[in-house]
Amino acid sequence: MPTRIIPLLFWFLLWELAAAWMGKPLLLPSASQTLATLVRLLPTAGFWTTIAYSILRVLGGFLLAAFLGTLTGVACGFNRFLEALFRPMVAAVRSTPVLSFILLALLWFPSGQVPVFIAFLMCYPLFWTAVVGGMGQVDRKLLEMAHIYKVRRRDVLAGIYLPTLEPFLRGALVNGLGLGWKVAVAAEVLSRPRHAIGANLHDAKIYLETEGLFAWTLVVVGLSILFEVLFKKALSLGKTAGAKGGAS
């Protein structure tokens, strides 16, 4: 525990010293001022409502990307023509600035759906690339053996493909969740739906409430870290349960 707390204390102390040295709270509020603002926000109902809506938007886009990215990735892994068809689209999404997609999405969707779409669009290439890469690593000798012994396709998928894809999917899940938070909040800043962290960031900037801007930024960082830890824990528990089930 101290190994985690000490670095945090170091950076907060450095932040406090930098704010004191600058002496301009409008540009850089101190860590204590930011934390005080965050503490004032915590008891309010609007704070938790905002967090709940933002979480739903992030998870909605992220889970949709995980489902469709995995599904199409598996299909492309089995069919080279499909892979060649999808690859330029995936490359275009990965190389295009997220701001361009946000501006287009503002024309296509209601404000509340823009962050969901952006989270989906930015996370989809991670899952597709991970699954296609994992499909390419499947042991062909095992597949040939399964074919010779006429193993059922369902058992081939569960016993050969899934264990190979598992580490690729784990990496995509963790990385995609962090990316989803960043792009979804950025989309909220521009689309400004009701009850959104990004909208509060935008308002704090407009009204020069720098402490609020930093406080909401801390909320985003904290939620991103929390969900990453929870996902890693859930994945490790799932792996342990699977290992016990296989052993039994």
C-alpha positions as CSV (number, residue, x, y, z in Angstrom):
1,M,0.0,0.0,0.0
2,P,2.7,2.6,0.9
3,T,4.3,2.0,-2.5
4,R,1.1,3.3,-4.1
5,I,0.4,6.1,-1.7
6,I,3.9,7.6,-1.6
7,P,4.1,8.4,-5.4
8,L,0.6,10.0,-5.2
9,L,1.7,12.2,-2.2
10,F,4.8,13.2,-4.1
11,W,2.9,14.4,-7.1
12,F,0.3,16.2,-5.1
13,L,3.1,17.9,-3.1
14,L,4.8,18.9,-6.4
15,W,1.5,20.2,-7.6
16,E,1.0,22.2,-4.4
17,L,4.5,23.7,-4.7
18,A,4.0,24.6,-8.4
19,A,0.8,26.3,-7.7
20,A,2.3,28.3,-4.8
21,W,5.3,29.3,-7.0
22,M,3.1,30.4,-9.8
23,G,0.7,32.3,-7.5
24,K,-2.1,32.4,-10.0
25,P,-5.0,30.2,-9.0
26,L,-6.9,31.1,-12.2
27,L,-4.2,29.3,-14.2
28,L,-3.1,26.6,-11.7
29,P,-5.1,26.1,-8.6
30,S,-3.5,24.2,-5.8
31,A,-4.1,20.6,-5.0
32,S,-5.8,21.5,-1.8
33,Q,-8.1,23.9,-3.5
34,T,-9.0,21.3,-6.1
35,L,-9.7,18.7,-3.5
36,A,-11.8,21.1,-1.5
37,T,-13.9,21.7,-4.7
38,L,-14.2,18.0,-5.2
39,V,-15.3,17.5,-1.6
40,R,-18.0,20.1,-2.1
41,L,-19.3,18.3,-5.2
42,L,-19.5,14.9,-3.6
43,P,-22.7,15.3,-1.5
44,T,-24.7,16.8,-4.4
45,A,-27.2,14.6,-6.3
46,G,-26.2,16.2,-9.6
47,F,-22.6,15.0,-9.2
48,W,-23.6,11.3,-8.9
49,T,-26.3,11.6,-11.6
50,T,-23.6,13.1,-14.0
51,I,-21.2,10.3,-13.2
52,A,-23.9,7.6,-13.7
53,Y,-24.8,9.0,-17.2
54,S,-21.2,9.3,-18.3
55,I,-20.5,5.8,-17.1
56,L,-23.4,4.5,-19.1
57,R,-22.2,6.3,-22.2
58,V,-18.7,5.0,-21.9
59,L,-19.7,1.4,-21.2
60,G,-22.3,1.4,-23.9
61,G,-19.8,2.3,-26.6
62,F,-17.1,0.2,-25.1
63,L,-19.2,-3.0,-24.8
64,L,-20.6,-2.5,-28.3
65,A,-17.1,-2.2,-29.7
66,A,-16.0,-5.3,-27.8
67,F,-18.9,-7.3,-29.1
68,L,-18.8,-6.2,-32.8
69,G,-15.0,-6.0,-32.8
70,T,-14.7,-9.6,-31.6
71,L,-17.5,-10.9,-33.9
72,T,-16.1,-9.3,-37.0
73,G,-12.5,-10.1,-36.0
74,V,-13.3,-13.8,-35.8
75,A,-15.2,-13.7,-39.1
76,C,-12.2,-12.0,-40.7
77,G,-9.8,-14.5,-39.1
78,F,-11.7,-17.3,-40.9
79,N,-12.0,-15.4,-44.2
80,R,-9.1,-13.6,-45.8
81,F,-11.3,-11.7,-48.2
82,L,-13.3,-10.2,-45.3
83,E,-10.1,-9.3,-43.6
84,A,-8.8,-7.5,-46.7
85,L,-12.2,-5.7,-46.9
86,F,-12.2,-4.6,-43.3
87,R,-8.5,-3.6,-42.9
88,P,-8.6,-0.3,-44.8
89,M,-11.6,0.8,-42.8
90,V,-10.0,-0.1,-39.5
91,A,-6.8,1.7,-40.6
92,A,-8.7,4.8,-41.6
93,V,-10.5,4.9,-38.2
94,R,-7.2,4.5,-36.3
95,S,-5.4,7.2,-38.3
96,T,-8.2,9.8,-38.3
97,P,-8.1,12.4,-35.5
98,V,-10.9,11.8,-33.0
99,L,-12.0,15.4,-33.3
100,S,-13.0,14.9,-36.9
101,F,-15.3,12.0,-36.0
102,I,-16.8,14.0,-33.1
103,L,-17.6,16.9,-35.4
104,L,-19.2,14.5,-37.9
105,A,-21.1,12.7,-35.1
106,L,-22.6,16.0,-34.0
107,L,-24.3,16.2,-37.4
108,W,-25.5,12.6,-37.3
109,F,-26.7,11.9,-33.8
110,P,-28.4,13.6,-30.8
111,S,-26.0,15.0,-28.3
112,G,-26.4,12.1,-25.8
113,Q,-25.5,9.5,-28.4
114,V,-22.4,11.2,-29.7
115,P,-20.1,10.0,-26.8
116,V,-21.5,6.4,-27.2
117,F,-20.7,6.4,-30.9
118,I,-17.2,7.9,-30.5
119,A,-16.3,5.4,-27.7
120,F,-17.5,2.6,-30.0
121,L,-15.7,3.9,-33.0
122,M,-12.4,4.4,-31.3
123,C,-12.4,1.1,-29.4
124,Y,-13.6,-1.1,-32.2
125,P,-10.2,-1.2,-34.0
126,L,-8.5,-2.4,-30.8
127,F,-10.8,-5.4,-30.6
128,W,-10.8,-6.2,-34.3
129,T,-7.0,-6.0,-34.5
130,A,-6.5,-8.1,-31.4
131,V,-8.8,-10.8,-32.5
132,V,-7.5,-11.0,-36.1
133,G,-4.0,-11.1,-34.7
134,G,-5.0,-13.8,-32.2
135,M,-6.6,-15.9,-35.0
136,G,-3.4,-15.8,-36.9
137,Q,-1.6,-17.3,-33.9
138,V,-3.8,-20.4,-33.6
139,D,-1.7,-23.6,-33.8
140,R,-2.4,-25.1,-37.2
141,K,-1.2,-28.5,-36.2
142,L,-3.9,-28.7,-33.5
143,L,-6.5,-27.7,-36.0
144,E,-5.3,-30.5,-38.4
145,M,-5.4,-33.0,-35.5
146,A,-8.9,-31.9,-34.6
147,H,-10.0,-32.3,-38.3
148,I,-8.5,-35.8,-38.5
149,Y,-10.2,-36.9,-35.3
150,K,-13.5,-35.1,-36.4
151,V,-13.7,-33.0,-33.3
152,R,-16.9,-31.0,-33.1
153,R,-16.6,-27.4,-34.2
154,R,-17.9,-26.1,-30.9
155,D,-15.2,-28.0,-29.1
156,V,-12.5,-26.7,-31.5
157,L,-13.7,-23.1,-30.8
158,A,-13.7,-23.6,-27.1
159,G,-10.5,-25.7,-26.8
160,I,-8.2,-24.2,-29.4
161,Y,-9.4,-20.8,-30.6
162,L,-10.6,-19.4,-27.3
163,P,-7.4,-20.1,-25.3
164,T,-5.3,-18.5,-28.0
165,L,-7.5,-15.4,-28.3
166,E,-7.8,-14.9,-24.5
167,P,-4.6,-12.9,-23.9
168,F,-5.2,-10.7,-27.0
169,L,-8.8,-10.0,-25.8
170,R,-7.5,-9.2,-22.2
171,G,-5.2,-6.6,-23.6
172,A,-7.9,-5.1,-25.8
173,L,-10.3,-4.9,-22.9
174,V,-8.0,-3.1,-20.6
175,N,-6.6,-0.7,-23.2
176,G,-10.0,-0.1,-24.8
177,L,-11.6,0.9,-21.5
178,G,-9.0,3.6,-20.9
179,L,-9.3,4.9,-24.4
180,G,-13.1,4.8,-24.2
181,W,-13.1,7.2,-21.2
182,K,-10.8,9.6,-22.9
183,V,-12.7,9.9,-26.2
184,A,-16.2,9.7,-24.7
185,V,-15.5,12.6,-22.3
186,A,-13.9,14.6,-25.1
187,A,-17.1,14.0,-27.1
188,E,-19.1,15.1,-24.1
189,V,-17.2,18.4,-24.0
190,L,-18.2,19.2,-27.6
191,S,-21.7,17.7,-27.7
192,R,-22.6,18.8,-24.1
193,P,-25.5,16.4,-23.4
194,R,-27.4,16.7,-20.1
195,H,-25.7,15.1,-17.1
196,A,-22.2,14.7,-18.5
197,I,-18.7,15.1,-17.1
198,G,-17.5,16.6,-20.3
199,A,-20.3,19.3,-20.2
200,N,-19.2,20.2,-16.7
201,L,-15.6,20.5,-17.9
202,H,-16.8,22.8,-20.7
203,D,-18.8,25.0,-18.3
204,A,-15.9,25.2,-15.8
205,K,-13.7,26.4,-18.6
206,I,-16.2,28.9,-19.9
207,Y,-16.9,30.4,-16.4
208,L,-13.1,30.3,-15.5
209,E,-13.8,28.0,-12.6
210,T,-10.3,26.4,-12.8
211,E,-10.7,24.5,-9.5
212,G,-13.9,22.9,-10.9
213,L,-12.1,22.1,-14.2
214,F,-9.3,20.3,-12.3
215,A,-11.8,18.6,-9.9
216,W,-13.8,17.1,-12.8
217,T,-10.5,16.1,-14.5
218,L,-9.6,14.2,-11.3
219,V,-13.0,12.5,-11.4
220,V,-12.3,11.3,-15.0
221,V,-8.8,10.0,-14.0
222,G,-10.2,8.3,-10.9
223,L,-13.0,6.6,-12.7
224,S,-10.7,5.4,-15.5
225,I,-8.3,3.9,-13.0
226,L,-11.2,2.4,-11.0
227,F,-12.8,0.7,-14.0
228,E,-9.4,-0.6,-15.2
229,V,-8.7,-2.1,-11.8
230,L,-12.2,-3.7,-11.6
231,F,-11.9,-5.1,-15.1
232,K,-8.5,-6.6,-14.4
233,K,-9.8,-8.1,-11.2
234,A,-12.9,-9.5,-13.0
235,L,-10.6,-11.0,-15.7
236,S,-8.3,-12.5,-13.2
237,L,-11.2,-14.0,-11.2
238,G,-12.6,-15.4,-14.5
239,K,-9.3,-16.9,-15.4
240,T,-9.0,-18.5,-11.9
241,A,-12.5,-19.9,-12.1
242,G,-11.8,-21.3,-15.5
243,A,-8.6,-22.9,-14.4
244,K,-10.4,-24.6,-11.4
245,G,-13.2,-25.7,-13.7
246,G,-10.7,-27.2,-16.1
247,A,-8.8,-29.0,-13.3
248,S,-12.0,-30.5,-11.9
